[in-house]
Amino acid sequence: MAPTYLKEANPAAKAAGVNPSLDVTGIVKGVIDTIRKDGDDAVRRYSEQFDKWSPPSFKLSKADIEHAISQVSEQVLRDIQTVQSNVRKFALAQKDSLNEFELEMAPGVFLGQKHNPIDSVGTYIPGGRYPLLASAHMTILTAKVAGVRNVIGCTPPAAGKIPNETVAAMHFAGADEIFILGGIQAIAAMAIGTDSVPKVDFIAGPGNAFVAEAKRQLFGEIGIDLFAGPTEVLIVADETADAFMVATDLLSQAEHGPDSPAVLATTSADLARKTMSLCDELLKGLATAPIASVSWRDYGEVILAESLDEAYHIADEYASEHVQILTSRPRDALEKMKNYGALFLGPMTCVSYGDKCIGTNHVLPTKGAARYTGGLWVGKFLRTVTYQEVRSAEESGKLGRLCGRAARVELFEGHARSGDLRAHLHLKDEFDWIKSES
């Protein structure tokens, strides 16, 4: 029996997008092409056009950073450092889980693995509607834990001013350079490099549709963390869940943007109905209701499942960025589910903890990408590389024979001859081509 949809997303809204009148792809391409041609002059023109921001220097000096931090309350500074301590602790544990090794495959044949950090990383810390301080922890700090030598951070101005709290978070996270620069122009400047903004090898961090499209178009020229879409949440709940909590947690993610899917998959029809009613009530008193109400109206879904196994299957099909489990046995999801960006188990935790403070990374896959990738972590800033060394003449000769045979099956004569040469040198094998050319 198929699950029952008590509330479905608006197909027209999903098909049209938030603002179908904007040619995001074309706008982004034009900005990138112009910055590639005109460098800093173009960066400044676009900053003036999009952010009304044109300071003498986009890069903050040490004095600028110290002044910004001095404007932040002691409580906020303490909270930033507490959250960063959590993020650092988890990131260090991730790094410790990555082993370098050397294996002797045969006598005198050594293969090894190393983890080399990326040399230079650019990070984008969104501003605009919400100053996402937490993105500084998740990107800059994690890159530094990985051992990245140079990390630069870009964040847009806040209504024509330096966003002091965000700058403090970027500084304490370990940013080597901080630029007050936003949008496409920030991504393009870091990816291409200008006289004032150094070129990086990799860019990490969330952003709006224009930032995401800029990263997509520049991917290959530089590496990126993820192709990010709107924030998503899916809650799996049974009859033991509290409807007020479910509604609160759904709306906590719906407020991210007007196209943020918030989905409930439940085995309880009573819980489903109460949740829908409570969402409508809670929106009346929510400061971010102008955004969250659109998201809930157009992208919110409530699905009634026959069993928890079916609810877990539905959740795996969605492969949501955030999956919250509000059931009598939440840890069952660790065995039952495979496709999610991050899993939040039980009523004492919530997705907002992951977004803001608990320590796991909040840069996560969206739009079903959890089927094939995880989120941002220390390993994204490391290049796992291998090396080989043969110290045994006999084993080199044996490998030469094997290489010669294997390569000729694939019609690679040049490869085969590299193997032949070692077989000749170390095992005295004779080959017509060596005789004729020696």
Secondary structure, 3 states (H helix, E strand, C coil): CCCEEEECCCHHHHHHCCCCCCCHHHHHHHHHHHHHHHCHHHHHHHHHHHHCCCCCCCECCHHHHHHHHHCCCHHHHHHHHHHHHHHHHHHHHHHHCCCCEEEEEECCEEEEEEEEECCEEEEECCCCCCCCCHHHHHHHHHHHHHCCCEEEEEECCECCECCHHHHHHHHHHCCCEEEECCHHHHHHHHHHCCCCCCCCCEEECCCCHHHHHHHHHHECCEEECCCCCCCCEEEEECCCCCHHHHHHHHHHHHCCCCCCCEEEEECCHHHHHHHHHHHHHHHCCCCCHHHHHHHHHHHCEEEECCCHHHHHHHHHHHCCCEEEEECCCHHHHHHHCCCCCEEEECCCCCHHHHHHCCCCCCCCCCCCHHHCCCCCCHHHHEEEEEEEEECCHHHHHHHHHHHHHHHHHCCCHHHHHHHHHHHHHHHCCCCHHHHHHC
